[in-house]
Amino acid sequence: MNTSPALRPRRIPLHGRYIHVVPLEPNAHADALWIATRSADDVWTYLADGPYADRETFQAALENKAASEDSIFFAMIDIRFNAAAGYAAYMRIEPAHRVIEVGNILFTPALQRTAGATEAMYLMARHAFEDLGYRRYEWKCNARNAPSRAAALRLGFTFEGIFRQHMIVKGQNRDTAWFSMLDCEWPERKAAFERWLDPANFDQRGQQIRRLSEFMRLHDNGDNVPA
């Protein structure tokens, strides 16, 4: 086993066909994100922060995220609009153990359930495994957050269990569902992602022809992949 530490993530861009994952820059990204979220309070339901009452408070929150060294935030630039449509972060970064988490994920309504949203998660996973050398990639969410739990399984993560009374968020108890993906699993997950993201898998209206879960099952027993 390789016991050398992984690299800490740096703020560098990751470019895809449908999305660009770039370092979060409040002055460049706040306007688009504010406009997209100010009437969509439900995107904040399971996040630790938000919704925000005004543009200034939202800007300040983004500035704190962009300056953080504990979590490294990236904005999702939707190529269709050339505008920020969400953000996500590398978290719980432990180079010595080669463990890293993707979290604090906010996808605006325009980005949700699109090829760009899936590609963003693919780009961040690929970077963590292939460029930075992590061996365990984690996804955690409120156990009540059914869409996030379904997304984790769709993206090829394995459910590991519930941490009961794990956190207090916005004054409420949070039981946390844990998921992981391992470096030994990544080559098969990568192949499934790339087959799904291939333009040939989308019709003229941009609708998928085959589901990502179908490609995942080609390389999996099916136990952790939804139908």
Sequence and secondary structure as in RCSB ss.txt:
>XXXX:A:sequence
MNTSPALRPRRIPLHGRYIHVVPLEPNAHADALWIATRSADDVWTYLADGPYADRETFQAALENKAASEDSIFFA
MIDIRFNAAAGYAAYMRIEPAHRVIEVGNILFTPALQRTAGATEAMYLMARHAFEDLGYRRYEWKCNARNAPSRA
AALRLGFTFEGIFRQHMIVKGQNRDTAWFSMLDCEWPERKAAFERWLDPANFDQRGQQIRRLSEFMRLHDNGDNV
PA
>XXXX:A:secstr
   S      S  EE SSEEEEE  HHHHHHHHHHHHTT GGGGTTSSS   SSHHHHHHHHHHHHH SSSEEEE
EEETTTTEEEEEEEEEEEETTTTEEEEEEEEE TTTTTSHHHHHHHHHHHHIIIIIS  SEEEEEEETT HHHHH
HHHHTT EEEEEEEEEEEETTEEEEEEEEEEETTTHHHHHHHHHHHHSGGGB TTS BSS HHHHHHHTS STTS
  
